């Protein structure tokens, strides 16, 4: 079995299983993602700093309830505590992604909805205004459940993708009634030409990444077989011109979410896709993707605790080094769509810890995060600035959760934040390499993935027992910095 062996055999091991404490009392209100069948999916949460205090705020989708902005008031290293933030009254929200659309240095928000989508302009200090019309975002009364974006070479505005689910207006639906998705090119002073991504296979997650490290990003879509039923598959598109790739082995699954991270040390991002039943990890071989074997430990196909033996339903997937040992771990939120009798009704979230041989071990119950509510979106982020990744989970018809990482015997860490002048201020598409103790970890700054929500935060790296580390950045234009020392147990900020 070939896993992450080249990277992992020399990584330091954490001294104990991870541990989390329940800090949901730190939310100012009980937040629930609610609604009928149009909100069986969605329920994302976005993590981003909108007031410059280096602590992430959270924006949680509400479905038929209002979306809510929670302002981070945590003390560094202390209990997680949030305040209610002012936010435009908006229902029908399935998810949100932070993105600096107009490159003014302030994060904006792409809001996904059942109904016309919105873009909100960040005004600073966590204030937002609707810029949908001002920025000429095309309007379509769709059921949007996915988003991703990048800046193509020479463009002043981002190319964005809105992934749509079932066509609610199709009288023959919902089965075999998947809606097409939408790619929007930049215009002269905002958004411009619209291109249809067709055929649509009920997209639930999307991610633009430089999958082959060729300098040319490509679009990957994860699609829900439950509604396309037959004939569909996970899709990969070239962006310019928009063209579906047919030269890779197709796979069909009940695709809910996407996560990407280089696990093997070759600089190519692996892809993790959640589903009903087996979750699917694929190794990136450059020319194509190869399914990880069952022994890799990433299928998370049945509840790992409790007495419900039916198959699991995975939603949000996110890689992150929970114990800072230098080995990326994996969180998967889980929960029944609603009342599907063939799937587990009591379906605990999974926390999979990567081992030295590249396999993964389930510790969700031991860590304390294996709740049984119908989980949807999540954010694995350092919410209190102590260098340990905490966890926010949005649940369908149950209160949102906050989990503070209190793991002991963790390793050193660094977080790398990027900035560049002009357009694409946050350097989306850049690759960050961190080397320590003779090994190199790499991450790409992307927008998209997960399930209906993403983060815009410094890239976090666990360093194990390393006493020093260095960083190198490959910017979106292909230029590369020299190696420079990082701030150990702190944030390293690099400007082009």
Secondary structure, 3 states (H helix, E strand, C coil): CCCCHHHHCCCCCCCCCCCEEECHHHCCCCCEEECCHHHCCCCCEEEECCCCCCCCEEEECCECCCCEEEEECCCCCCCCCEEEECCCCCCCEEEEEEECCCCCCCCEEEEEEECCCEEEEEEECCEEEECCCCCCCCCCCCEEEEEEEECCCCCCCCEEEEEECECCCCCCCCCCCECCEEEEEECCCCEEEEEEECCCCCEEEEEEECCCCCCCCEEEEEEEHHHHCCCCCCEEEECCCCEECCCCCCCCCECCCEEEECCCCCCCCEEEECCECCCEEEEECCCCEEECCHHHCCCCCECCCCCCCCECEEEEEEEECCCCCCCCEEEEEECCCCCCCCECCCCCCEEEEECCCCCEEECHHHHCCCCCCEEEEEEEECCCCCCCCEEEEEEECEEEEEEEECCCCCCEEEEEEEECCCCCCCCCCCEEEEEECCEEEEEECCEECECCECEECCEEEEEECCCCCEEEEECCCCCECCCEECCCCEEEEEEC
